[in-house]
Amino acid sequence: MTTTGLEGHAMEQFKVCDLIFQFTPKIEDTCICKITMIWEKRNDEVPEPSSYMKLIKTMAADMEDHVLKA
């Protein structure tokens, strides 16, 4: 699944903010999620987007439940 940032707080700081979630099923009721984040800062003063990782991990966990049910 790919998401593209269009508006909101993150887009005030970044020109580009894309997330790619790749789920790989494993043994019963588990999977691995590889997350790729592509970003471009609006200027050099903008910090790295590491503060968004907690939110991104939560999103992946929520999606995992849906992937396992599919």
C-alpha positions, 0 to 999 in steps of 0.5 A: 500500500502506498500513501502520498501526503497532500495536505496537513501538518507534515506537508507544511514541512515537506515537499514530498512525504510518501509512505510505502507499506509492504506486508509479507505473510509469515506463519499463522496469524503473523506478517512482516511489514517493511515501511519505506518513507520517501521525503523531501524537506522544504528547507534545511531547517526542517528536522528529519521526520523521525518524530512521525515514526510512532504514528507510522508504526501504529498505522502499520499495526492497524493495517496488519489486522486487515491484511491477516483477515484478507 
